[in-house]
Each structure stands twice: as C-alpha cells, then as structure tokens.
C-alpha cells in the first residue's frame, strides 16, 4: 500500500462515472441490472465503485466523475467538480470555478467537449472553456482524458475534459429525478440595490429536473429532457493595491483600491435528446443544448493614490506620504453568456467486427458585457496626506484628515465612458470513424481510421463612448451618492465610511442636462472599430491506428495528421485612421501516439503511454489589430504566422483495484516537454507608407516542461474499524508538480503560469441506512499568475488556498433531504507579488437546504 508522509493536504473526493468515455470507437456502457429498480439509493459508495470501474476499463489514462442517484456531482458547478480529481486544477473567479487546467498547464491547453464535440467558448482572447453556466446536474458524467490515442483531438497538450450527456437507455423505461434547494450567503455587507437590481440580499435557490423515457415499438425510441435554474446572490469585498515602490527601504503602495461588488448570478437552461435504437447494431440520436449565465454585478471602487513621499523619513516600518489624491468609480456588469449546442450522431456495429460512426455538431457561445463606467476624481493635495505601514504584506494607510477622503464634495466629475464588449465563437464539426476488431472486447489485431473537419470563427466587437465635463462645468459627487455607506477592508480604527456612487441619479442628470457634458467624438469614433477583428480557423484531421488485444494486454498505436489554416480580418490603426487588413497562414502537424495496458495480475494494472500533441495559439496572439505608434515608430500586432506549440508527452500509471471495486490505490507519473512557446517581443522592422517601424508581435521563441506524480487512494468502507465506524470511507489524492519556463533571451523560472507545486483533495464520508455525510477538503498550493524574466519582484502569485465543504443527507423513501455548507471555514483568496499583496478577496460562505426526489 502507498504511504503518504508529512502533512496530509490532499486528496480525492469520492466521485464516479459511466464506464467508457464517448469517443468514436467506443460503444456505450451497458445498462446496469440495478438501474431497472424503481428507486436505487446509491450514495457515495456506489459513486466510488462506478469511478473505479470506469478507470479500470478505459484504455486511456484518465479520471472520472458521475452523477449520483439524484443527479448531483460533488459540486453544483462543473469546473468546481473537476478540481476533486488528481492532477486537475480549477481556476477560480472569486468563489466559483471557471476554467480547468490539467497537470499544471494553463486552461488554454485543455480541450472541452460535449459527447466528443468541441465546445465553443467566447472567453475573450483565449481558448479557455468557461463552464460556469453548466450545472453538474445537466450531465451524467465528467471525464478527464490525460493520454491521447490517434482518434482523439490533437490540440490536447494538457488533456481533454468531456461532458457526457444523459441517455434514456441508461436507466429503466421511465425515470424522473428532481432537486430543489434554498440557501443564503453570509457575505452581505455591501449595499447593492438599484440599477437593474430591484433587490439586494435575499435567499438563493436552485432547482433542476431530468425526465427520461423510452417509447414506441419495443421501446426503441428514447427521450431525455433536462432543465435547471439557479440564482445566487452574494457580495464580494476586495483590497487591490495597484503597485509598489521602495522608498528609504520601506515598501509604499502607489495606489490602494477598496472595492465592493454586490452580485446576482442567474443560470438556466437544459438539454433535449431524441434517441433511436431499432436493433442492437444501430444507434442514432439528435440533441440540442442551451445554457445561459446572466450576471448583474455592481462594482464600487475608491482609490487612494499616492503623491509625493517624504524621502527624509528614516523609520524602518512606516512611510510618510505628503500628498495624495484618488477617485470614486462605479461600474455595472450585466454580463450575458449563452451557450448553444446542436449535435447528431449515428453508429453502426456489424456482426463481423466492423463498426462505423458519424457525427456532426454546431456550437455557439457569446460573451456580452455592456457596462457603464463613471468616475469622480479627488485632486492630489496635502490635505490627503497619510502614513502607511505594511502589516503581513498588506498596506495600511492612516489618513491625517479622513473627512477629505470621505466627503463627496471633494470629488469632481472626470469621465463617463459606457462601453460594450461582445465576443462570439462558433464551431462546426463533422467526423466519420471506421474500425475493425479494435474494441476492448475484441482479441487479436484490429484496425481503426477516421477523418474530422472543424471550422471555427471567433469575432470581437468592442466600442466605448468617452464623455467629459463641458468647458466651464464643475460637477461634484455630492448629489450622486447613495444614502448608504460601506466601510472598506483594512481601514482599522478609522472605519472609513466609503461613499458609493448612485449611477441611476447620475444617469437622470446626464439625460436632463446634455449641455453640461461633451463627447470626445474622435476617440469615440475610433473606439467603434479599433479593437474589432475576426479570427477564422479550419482544421482537417485524419488518423489511422492499430490495436492488438490479448487476455492481459492491449496496445493502441498510430498517427494523427492535422492541417490548420487561419485567416484574420481586422484593421491597422494609425492615429485616427483605420485601414482594413486581411492576413492568413497555415501549418500541419503529424502526431504519433502509443498506449499500452498490461494486467500484471487480476487486481494490478500497468499503463504506459507516449503521445505528441499541439497547443494552438490564442485568438489574440493571432489576430490583434495592428497599431502604429507614429511617435515611437513601433508597430504592435498579432501574428497569423504563429505555429502551434508542440509537446512530447510520456505517461506511466500503476493501479491496484481492490476486490469488488471496493477501493483503489494508484500511482502515476508524467513528463511533458513543450516547444515553440509563445512570447511577445520585438521582431525586426516593417516599412509602411515609406516609414520604417519596429515590429512587436507574438513569436514562437522558447519552451517549458513539467514533471508530475499523482497518487490516489479510495476505500469505500473502513472494515477494520469496529461496529458502525466500519461504515466510514475515505477518498484521497495528491499531485506533485515540478515545472520550468524557459525565457526567450535565456534564463528560466521554476514554475509554469498557473501551475501549483502541490495540490490535492480529501474526503471522509459516512453511509449507514438512511443517513449519509461527507466532509470534503481541497488544497491548492502557490500558483504564479504572471512571471517576468527581467523584474522578478513583479512576479505575481496566489497564496495556497484551502476549502472545506460539508454535506449531509437523510433518505425517506424516494425523497432525500440534503444540507450543504460551502467554504465552511470562510477561506479567502490572496494574490501577492515580491513586495506585497495585490489582491485580498473575500466572498464568504454559502448554506443550502433542499430535497431530491427520484421516481
């Protein structure tokens, strides 16, 4: 048995999946005999059993999660659930997961799919798949594929996360599962009523339902309909120092922003799938999916901006700031993030070992952010002088005259700059696959081949109007503040009551008094199109594989070819002049792979894998518009000639399966060597209209590597304990990562961006008769969010973060009553650089009480 020494900071939450991932050559899982029962209470133990079976039976190295008997995953956000698995990192947006990274790599290296179809994402500028809008109850299983076979997408240096939709053939003839919860957040200290938020704090709620049925002659038709809705309200409080300088050996913040974000998040949507199975050899289905996330967030910010510093002061722990100013700022963020997916699939299996499949899909994602930004400035003066100390890396400013900072009359109108940011991503795919005796049940030599075509289009449309005060107009914030005040973090005994801008009052004044404002027409006109561009990407892929399977082994080897073509339509920006541009390029990739599995004994399995993979550039690296600085004679632009990053990947895994899938012990290691990484830097010169410009653009310049070790232990029941204690179970996993980034001009850094050195999860669960309970702990070590090759003190990193979640369930027949506490210890997130904190982020706990029913 593996022995984990030192502090236990890691480990796997009990989870599960369906037996096989949904890729072209694999058949769907058989229906469990237990699934025909009217009510099956599976609990955490059966989830673990399903996960263990899925891992054991899959050809690839991977991890799995599944919905339980009431349709729940470990968390109600899909990205959050993925963090429970070995080697998987969730990148958080405040209190919820947003993106998923695998084995220490950025989420840009993760491919997200639904039933094997690549999903669109409109996460501005990058390839990161935002899964916030998809509730975990909307899918039957989550899969993380860490090693690649030839039939799998080549753009997968990190790996692939696949969301598996529900099927009417998974359970009995007719199934209904529903969940309903009410809850509350304890972070409610910021006033947040107004401007499309008719209410502030209140109850949170979420509900979902899944109905599946089979019908027609011999029940050959199947229909699944799912739906979900949730509303979450909570406040967020932050402290954001802008940067630091060192004066007389004392660290001084250049600016200190106190921020308060009341927010309401609505999520809703569902899936409908129609299936047809006229006989065991033919399967066909069509499905449609729609999910929407709508944020209604207000952002209140107040900045204290440092002016001159007393350089004669010699105290070792304080700095004297002689002059200072600042601002009051308001933004609203009514974000809209819809995701649409349509897909059709057909599979035929012959009696002679042949099988074929075809799939077509369409996916569209939108990111829409229409925001109002309003700012009033406090002039720099000696009246705002203060003394600053550093406490635990946090700058604390003690004002000489707090009233000058909190009096709205001292803030003069500076700007009103409403903007709209819209990004649309559309992905269209078609795929055909054929195989002969190349499935897990076949013996001997098999063959597989297939082709895939994908066309993706990402469009960016940004605009911003710039309003300022008309000549001779002086307007203070006096009449544009809310009656409520908010006391920011880290203001100590001063308890500074921060004024909060009342945007609705300003908007009425702005409409009624147009002559007191002036529009910067030239800048507004330029802003209409200067950041607009469209990136098109077409990928044609083909593969061939050989498989040999014996009683104790399987070997899958082959090669995949991908031809990539990119086009960019945008503009060259020179002063106030926009010139349309079209650019394009292409490259091809040969991607060999080999996967070997061997049963050393009935419970002990060895896996070895090698594969070559690519990481395509982000849309912003390819297509950012050309900007000519006619003063410095510098041309900044994207680079359509960028090649994909290329990685050689090596994997090994040893897995011990306890009898009856009662538990698992696994140990895996991997190494990734990544070439042609992308950095932005000077790249020669270009002559435009007779003038020579120095060109700065992204280039393939350097590389990186990452080595890791993953360990996991799952024990469903601790049978060596006496009496009822034997019904406890544990699930543990831990991941050690060692990475290195190589810089373009030489030198290196011993981390990758967003790569922790250590992460893990632990769950202690109990299940006896009608009662179940689980405590889930997640730890992620220090992660660097930015790295500079020349100024190491500006390297930014997230401090280690630990979260404890609790759940209890009581079963009464077909009904379960469920209570949950999320972030039970009220942990918060901290980001630092080499001089001090850059972000202190507090978002509180969440409490939920609900019920589930299965019929």
Secondary structure, 3 states (H helix, E strand, C coil): CCCCCCCCCCCCCCCCCCCCCCCCCCCCCCCCHHHHCCCCCCHHHHHHHHHHHHHHHCCCCEEEEECCCCCCCCCCCHHHHHCCCCCEEEEEECCEEEEEEECCCCHHHEEEEECCEECCCCCCCCCCCCCCCCCHHHCCEEEEECCCCCCCCCCCCCEEEEEECCCCCCCCCEEEEEEEEEEEECCCCCCCCCCCCCCCCCCEEEEEEEEEEEECHHHCEEEEEEEEEEEEEEEEEEEEECCEEEECCEEEECEEEEEEEEEEEEEEEEEEEEEEEEECCEEEEEEEEEEEEEEEEEEEEEEEEECCECCCCCCCCEEEECCEEEEEEEEEEEEEEEEEEEEEEEEEECCCCEEEEEEEEEEEEEEEEEECEEEEEEEEEHHHCEEEEEECCEEEEEECCHHHHHCHHHEEEEEECCEEEEEEEEEEEEEEEEEECCCCCCCEEEEEEEEEEEEEEEEEEEEECCEEECCCCCCEHHHCEEEEEEECCCCHHHCCEEEEECHHHHHHHHHHCHHHEEECHHHHHHHCCCCCEEEEEEEEEEEEEEEEECCCEEEEEEEEEEEEEEEEEEEEEECCEEEEEEEEEEEEEEEEEEEEEEECCCCEEEEEEEEEEEECCCHHHHHCCEEEECCCCEEEECCCCCCCEEEEEEEEEEEEECHHHCEEEEEEEEEEEEEEEEEEEEEEEEEECCEEEEEEEEEEEEEEEEEEEEEEEEECCCCCCCHHHHHEEEEEEEEEEEEEEECCCCCEECCCCCCCCEEEEEEEEEEECCEEEEEEEEEECCEEEECCCCCHHHCEEECCEEEEEEEEEEEECCEEEEEEEECCCCCCEEEECCCCEEEEEECCCEEEEEEEEEC
